[in-house]
Every structure is written in C-alpha cells, then in structure tokens.
Amino acid sequence: MTGTDGLRRRPAGETTVALPSGAAMPILGQGTWGMGEDRREADEEAAALAAGLDLGLTLIDTAEMYGEGGAEEVAGQAIHGRRDGVFLVSKVYPHNAGRTGAIDACERSLRRLGTDRIDLYLLHWQGGTPHAETIEAFERLRQDGKLVDWGVSNFDRDDVAAWAGEAGGDRTATNQVCYSLSARGIEWDLLPWCQDRGLPVMAYSPLGQGRLLGNPGLGGVARRHGVAPATVALAWLLTRQGVVAIPKSSRIERLRDHRKALDLVLEEADLAALDQAFPPPRRKMPLAIL
C-alpha cells in the first residue's frame, strides 16, 4: 500500500501502544538529544526530565551517542528512585552493534543509566555490521534480562523489511524515525507498512526542531483551541495509530504544552487546515535523517 489515504487513526483515549511482545509503550514522552553535552547543565536537565515524569511523560528516549553517554547519565539522574514508573529507551552506535560489541555497549549504557534493564534498545542507524549479528546480540541481552524489547532507528521501508526478515527479526518492536508536520515523507510507504504489521513508529524531532512552530496555518489551529502550536503539532502526530512522539525540552512551561497534546482532540477541519499548511507527500521521498 502506498500513498496517505490508508493511514489508520489512533483510537480515542489511547495513551499507550502495544509492542509486538505485548508490552505497553506510552505514546508521548521526552527526548534527550542535546542533553549531557555540558556537565554544568546536567542537574538542570535532569530536573526537567523529572518534571516531565511528574506531568505523566513517562517515556524517556536517549542514546549512547547523545553527549557521548552524557545524556544517559542525565536520564539516570532523573529516574533515580523511580525507575519502575519509567519506560526507558536507548540506542547503540552502529559501530558497536556487533555480536559482542552490542553487549558491551549495552552494559555501559546500563551503568550510565543506573539501572539493570532498558525497556527498548535500538540500533541507532544502519552500519556495516550484518543484521543477523546485531539481532543475535539483542536477543542474548533480552534473554539475560538486560533489555525487554529491541528495534531499529532511521530505517526506511525496504531496510526495515530486510531486517525483520532475518532470523528472529519478527521480534522487532519499533522503528524510530524523523517524523513531523514538516517531515511527512514516511506517510507514503513506511508508515502504512508499519501500521499493517502492528509495528509502532517513534517520531523523533516531532516539532521540526522548533522551526515549524511559526507556521501561520498551525498557529490558526492553535488559536482556535487556545493552546500552543507545539500542542497541536504533537496532537496531530498522535492521531496516527501506532505513532509515538518524543519531543525534547528543558523548560517546564513547554513540557506542560507537550502534555496537553494527549487531551487535545483535533477536528476534521483542523486536520484539513494542517494538510493545507503542510501537504502530505505525493511520491516516495528519501527518509529524513537528522
């Protein structure tokens, strides 16, 4: 199936998506890209993540790449004493994704995060390691209780299909990709493919790094509902079945705007206005990668 007409809508009131394993993943969380790069800001960043947790944004997404482990340390500080109430996602560098390298990398991430398990562990992007090797390592980590589920990031449709076709690939839990109102290319074939197979899609950079928030069409919808443009942009993403959004902010007022997206109901007129302001793709487009 190609095109955007077949995209499924999220059922009203749904706040989690089911991974293929049956685990529940929150549909709205917090990103950490850019955190942990200046250790003098670590306490403030950890406090922001903790504030987001207090608001109910209980998914935290991080990676060993972010701040070369610094973001994982910030996340670990934020979840200290409340690990069981957090859905924790991290990612492994492609050059660490070998049969033993992924296991060593995961152990380092666990130490930085201060936990004994990661809920969802992703291959950050494709590298030179054969898929089968990485899957084997992920499965060993899962069997050892070091992670609960695993998946991929920055994989286009043919890439994720090839990965899922490997032995054990049917356990793939998600594909994390760049997706927002201003980056809708995955709607042509990748998102429908994932929806057809019950494979959740995690949307990183869901606010277009803030650049889309000044769009007049988006602003008009936001004014009609009396909310911030970011709230509308996130609520729009969450109309898609199986889509999870992970915006990042260190400011409590913005975190509150993000949280409101769970309660905002967009009407058909709103969706039409957003389609006019941010047209859906009319052809296959290269996967957006930041």
MOGI-V593783 format. One record per backbone hydrogen bond with DSSP energy under -0.5 kcal/mol. NH is the residue of the N-H (numbers start at 0). CO is the residue of the C=O. Records with the same first field share a line. If there is no record, write none. Layout:
NH: CO, CO
//
This chain:
2: 187
6: 3
9: 238
13: 10
16: 24
18: 16, 22
21: 18
24: 16
26: 14
28: 244
29: 58
30: 246
31: 60
34: 31
36: 33
38: 36
40: 37
41: 38
44: 40
45: 41
46: 42
47: 43
48: 44
49: 45
50: 46
51: 47
52: 48
53: 49
54: 50
55: 51, 52
56: 51
57: 55
59: 57, 86
60: 29
61: 88
63: 90
65: 62
67: 64
68: 63, 65
69: 66
70: 65
72: 68
73: 69
74: 70
75: 71
76: 72
77: 73
78: 74
79: 75, 76
81: 78
84: 81
85: 82
86: 57
87: 85
88: 59
89: 119
91: 121
95: 92
96: 93
101: 97
103: 99
104: 100
105: 101
106: 102
107: 103
108: 104
109: 105
110: 106
111: 107
112: 108
113: 109
114: 109
117: 145
118: 87
119: 87
120: 148
121: 89
122: 150
123: 91, 121
132: 129
133: 129
134: 130
135: 131
136: 132
137: 133
138: 134
139: 135
140: 136
141: 137
142: 138
143: 139
144: 141
145: 140
146: 140
147: 117
148: 118
150: 120
151: 173
152: 122
153: 175
159: 155
160: 156
161: 157
162: 158
163: 159
164: 160
165: 162
168: 165
170: 167
171: 168
172: 149
174: 199
175: 151
176: 174, 201
177: 287
178: 203
179: 182
180: 205
182: 179
186: 183
187: 184
190: 185
192: 188
193: 189
194: 190
195: 191
196: 192, 193
197: 194
198: 193
199: 172, 197
200: 241
201: 174
202: 200, 243
203: 176, 201
207: 204
209: 206
210: 207
211: 206
212: 209
213: 210
214: 211
218: 214
219: 215
220: 216
221: 217
222: 218
223: 219
224: 220
225: 221
226: 221
230: 227
231: 227
232: 228
233: 229
234: 230
235: 231
236: 232
237: 233
238: 235
239: 236
240: 7
242: 239
243: 200
244: 26
245: 202
254: 250
255: 251
256: 252
257: 253
258: 254
259: 255
260: 256, 257
261: 258
262: 259
263: 259
265: 263
270: 266
271: 267
272: 268
273: 269
274: 270
275: 271
276: 272
277: 273
//
